[in-house]
Amino acid sequence: MKKEKLHKGLTPLDVARCGNLDAVVPTLMQISSERNIETVLVTSCNPGEGKTTTALKLALAAAVKIEQRVLLVDCNPARPILSSQFGCRDVPGFHDLLCENAEPGEVVQTTSISRLHLASFGTKDQSGFNVYNAQNIREKLRELSDSVFGGYDLVVVDGASGADQPDLSVSAAAFDGVILVLECEGTRWEVAQHYEARLSAASATVVGTVMNKRKFYIPKSLYA
C-alpha cells in the first residue's frame, strides 16, 4: 500500500500536529460560518498528495483551536489508515454503516484529543460500492452528526483520491463543501482541472484548494 510521502518515521498525524494549526483557523471560520458548511470532503487527484494529512490538520485545528465538536470520518476504500493514526479499532466503521451493518453509536469512537471523535473506515470488502451514492452518504452523515455524542459542529471526511476511486467522485455532492489537495510541482494542471470538472459535473461544491508540499528555493546569490 502506497503511503503519503512523509519525513522519515513520521505519520500523517505527526505531520499534522507539527503544522501551524493557527494558520488553518481563518479557513475553518470561513467554511463553517460564512458558508454555513458542516460537512467537508477532503480529496485529491492522486494518492500521496497529502490529503489525509490535510484532513487531520483541519480536524485538529477545529477541535483544538476553535473548540468545535469534530467528527473525522475515514471514507477512503483504497487506503483507510485513520484508525491506525489514533490507535482505534478498525471495525465497525463508516462503510459498515453505509451497508446497514452497524448503528451510528457503534461506529463513532473517542480519541485522545478532546472534542475530536473518529469513525474508521470499517470492514474492507469489495461489495457494496453502490452504497456510496450521494443520498446514502448524506443520510448516514446526518445520523452520525445528530444522534451520537450530542452532535458535531464540523464533520471532516478523508475521501478517496480521483485516481484511486474515479467512480466515487459522484458522491461528492453529499457534502456541503469539497477541499481539493494538490501537490505543488507534482500534480499536472490538466489533471487537476479535469478532476475539478468531474466534481463540478457531480454537483459538488469545491470551496477551496490546498497547495501542498510547496518547495521554497533559495537563489544562488543568497549563498555566502
C-alpha positions as CSV (number, residue, x, y, z in Angstrom):
1,M,0.0,0.0,0.0
2,K,1.4,3.3,-1.1
3,K,1.5,5.9,1.7
4,E,1.9,9.6,1.7
5,K,5.5,10.7,1.4
6,L,6.5,12.0,4.8
7,H,9.6,12.7,6.8
8,K,11.2,9.5,7.9
9,G,9.4,8.0,10.9
10,L,6.5,10.5,10.9
11,T,2.9,9.5,10.4
12,P,0.3,11.9,8.8
13,L,-1.0,12.6,12.3
14,D,2.6,13.6,13.4
15,V,2.9,15.9,10.5
16,A,-0.5,17.5,11.1
17,R,0.4,18.1,14.8
18,C,3.7,19.7,13.8
19,G,2.0,22.1,11.4
20,N,0.9,25.6,12.3
21,L,-2.8,24.9,13.3
22,D,-3.4,28.7,13.8
23,A,-2.9,29.2,10.1
24,V,-5.8,26.9,9.4
25,V,-8.2,28.7,11.6
26,P,-9.2,31.5,9.2
27,T,-10.1,28.9,6.6
28,L,-12.2,27.0,9.0
29,M,-14.0,30.0,10.2
30,Q,-14.9,30.9,6.6
31,I,-16.1,27.5,5.5
32,S,-18.0,26.7,8.7
33,S,-19.5,30.1,9.4
34,E,-19.7,32.3,6.3
35,R,-20.6,29.5,4.0
36,N,-22.6,27.5,6.7
37,I,-20.7,24.3,5.9
38,E,-20.9,21.5,8.3
39,T,-19.6,18.5,6.3
40,V,-16.3,18.8,4.3
41,L,-14.8,16.2,2.0
42,V,-11.1,16.3,1.5
43,T,-9.9,14.7,-1.7
44,S,-7.0,14.8,-4.2
45,C,-6.3,13.9,-7.8
46,N,-3.7,11.3,-6.9
47,P,-2.7,9.3,-3.8
48,G,0.3,10.6,-1.8
49,E,-0.5,14.3,-2.3
50,G,-1.1,14.9,1.4
51,K,-4.9,14.5,1.5
52,T,-5.0,12.6,4.8
53,T,-2.6,15.0,6.5
54,T,-4.7,17.9,5.4
55,A,-7.9,16.3,6.7
56,L,-6.2,15.7,10.0
57,K,-4.9,19.2,10.2
58,L,-8.4,20.6,9.6
59,A,-9.9,18.3,12.2
60,L,-7.2,19.1,14.8
61,A,-7.5,22.9,14.2
62,A,-11.2,22.9,14.6
63,A,-11.2,20.8,17.8
64,V,-8.1,22.3,19.5
65,K,-8.1,25.9,18.3
66,I,-11.7,26.7,17.8
67,E,-13.0,24.2,20.3
68,Q,-15.6,22.8,18.0
69,R,-17.0,19.3,18.3
70,V,-15.5,17.4,15.3
71,L,-16.1,14.1,13.7
72,L,-13.3,12.8,11.5
73,V,-14.6,10.1,9.0
74,D,-12.4,7.7,7.0
75,C,-14.2,7.3,3.7
76,N,-11.2,6.1,1.6
77,P,-11.8,2.5,0.5
78,A,-8.4,2.2,-1.2
79,R,-6.2,3.4,1.7
80,P,-8.0,3.5,5.0
81,I,-5.4,4.5,7.7
82,L,-7.1,6.8,10.2
83,S,-7.8,4.2,12.8
84,S,-4.1,3.3,13.0
85,Q,-3.2,7.0,13.5
86,F,-5.3,7.2,16.7
87,G,-4.8,3.6,17.9
88,C,-8.6,3.0,17.4
89,R,-10.3,-0.2,16.2
90,D,-10.9,-0.8,12.5
91,V,-14.4,-2.2,12.7
92,P,-17.2,-1.5,12.6
93,G,-16.8,1.7,10.7
94,F,-18.4,4.1,8.2
95,H,-18.5,1.5,5.4
96,D,-20.5,-0.8,7.7
97,L,-22.9,2.0,8.5
98,L,-23.4,2.7,4.8
99,C,-24.2,-1.0,4.2
100,E,-26.7,-1.1,7.1
101,N,-24.4,-3.5,9.1
102,A,-23.8,-1.2,12.0
103,E,-25.5,1.5,14.1
104,P,-24.2,5.1,14.5
105,G,-23.3,4.5,18.1
106,E,-21.2,1.5,17.2
107,V,-19.2,3.4,14.6
108,V,-18.0,6.5,16.4
109,Q,-15.0,6.3,18.7
110,T,-13.4,8.8,21.1
111,T,-9.8,9.8,20.6
112,S,-7.1,11.1,22.9
113,I,-7.8,14.6,21.6
114,S,-10.6,16.4,23.4
115,R,-13.7,17.1,21.2
116,L,-12.4,15.0,18.3
117,H,-14.1,11.7,17.5
118,L,-13.4,9.2,14.8
119,A,-15.3,6.9,12.5
120,S,-12.9,4.5,11.0
121,F,-13.5,3.0,7.5
122,G,-14.7,-0.4,8.8
123,T,-14.9,-3.7,7.0
124,K,-12.7,-4.0,3.9
125,D,-14.5,-5.7,1.2
126,Q,-15.3,-5.3,-2.5
127,S,-19.0,-5.4,-2.2
128,G,-21.5,-2.6,-1.9
129,F,-19.9,0.3,-3.8
130,N,-23.4,1.2,-4.8
131,V,-23.9,2.4,-1.2
132,Y,-21.5,5.3,-1.9
133,N,-24.2,7.3,-3.6
134,A,-24.7,10.9,-2.5
135,Q,-28.1,10.3,-0.9
136,N,-27.0,7.4,1.3
137,I,-23.8,9.2,2.4
138,R,-25.7,12.3,3.2
139,E,-28.3,10.4,5.3
140,K,-25.7,8.5,7.2
141,L,-23.6,11.5,7.9
142,R,-26.7,13.2,9.3
143,E,-27.4,10.2,11.5
144,L,-23.8,10.4,12.9
145,S,-23.9,14.1,13.4
146,D,-27.4,14.2,15.0
147,S,-27.6,11.1,17.1
148,V,-24.1,10.4,18.5
149,F,-22.4,12.2,21.4
150,G,-24.8,15.2,21.2
151,G,-23.9,16.1,17.6
152,Y,-21.0,17.8,15.9
153,D,-20.1,21.3,14.7
154,L,-18.0,20.0,11.9
155,V,-17.6,16.7,10.1
156,V,-14.3,16.2,8.1
157,V,-14.2,13.3,5.7
158,D,-11.0,11.9,4.4
159,G,-12.1,10.6,1.0
160,A,-10.6,8.7,-1.9
161,S,-8.3,10.3,-4.5
162,G,-9.7,10.6,-8.0
163,A,-7.1,8.1,-9.4
164,D,-7.9,5.5,-6.7
165,Q,-11.7,5.6,-6.9
166,P,-12.7,7.6,-10.0
167,D,-16.4,6.4,-9.7
168,L,-16.7,7.8,-6.2
169,S,-16.5,11.4,-7.4
170,V,-20.2,11.3,-8.0
171,S,-20.7,11.0,-4.2
172,A,-19.0,14.4,-3.6
173,A,-22.4,16.1,-3.9
174,A,-23.3,14.5,-0.5
175,F,-21.1,17.1,1.3
176,D,-21.6,20.8,2.0
177,G,-18.1,21.5,0.6
178,V,-15.1,19.8,-1.0
179,I,-11.5,20.7,-0.5
180,L,-9.1,19.6,-3.2
181,V,-5.5,18.9,-2.2
182,L,-2.8,19.3,-4.9
183,E,0.9,18.6,-4.7
184,C,3.0,21.5,-5.8
185,E,5.1,20.7,-8.8
186,G,3.7,17.2,-8.6
187,T,0.1,17.5,-9.9
188,R,-0.3,18.4,-13.5
189,W,-2.7,21.3,-14.0
190,E,-4.5,19.4,-16.7
191,V,-5.2,16.6,-14.3
192,A,-6.3,19.0,-11.6
193,Q,-8.7,20.8,-14.0
194,H,-10.1,17.5,-15.2
195,Y,-10.8,16.3,-11.7
196,E,-12.3,19.6,-10.6
197,A,-14.6,19.4,-13.7
198,R,-15.7,15.9,-12.7
199,L,-16.5,17.2,-9.2
200,S,-18.5,20.1,-10.6
201,A,-20.3,17.8,-13.0
202,A,-21.4,15.7,-10.0
203,S,-22.9,18.9,-8.4
204,A,-20.1,19.1,-5.8
205,T,-19.2,22.5,-4.3
206,V,-15.4,23.0,-4.3
207,V,-14.8,25.5,-1.5
208,G,-11.0,25.6,-1.6
209,T,-7.8,24.2,-2.9
210,V,-4.7,23.3,-0.8
211,M,-1.3,23.6,-2.5
212,N,0.6,21.0,-0.5
213,K,4.3,20.2,-0.2
214,R,5.4,23.6,-1.5
215,K,9.1,23.9,-2.0
216,F,11.0,27.2,-1.3
217,Y,14.1,27.7,-3.4
218,I,17.0,29.9,-2.3
219,P,18.6,31.8,-5.1
220,K,22.3,31.2,-5.5
221,S,23.0,34.9,-5.0
222,L,21.9,34.5,-1.4
223,Y,24.5,31.8,-0.6
224,A,27.7,33.0,1.2
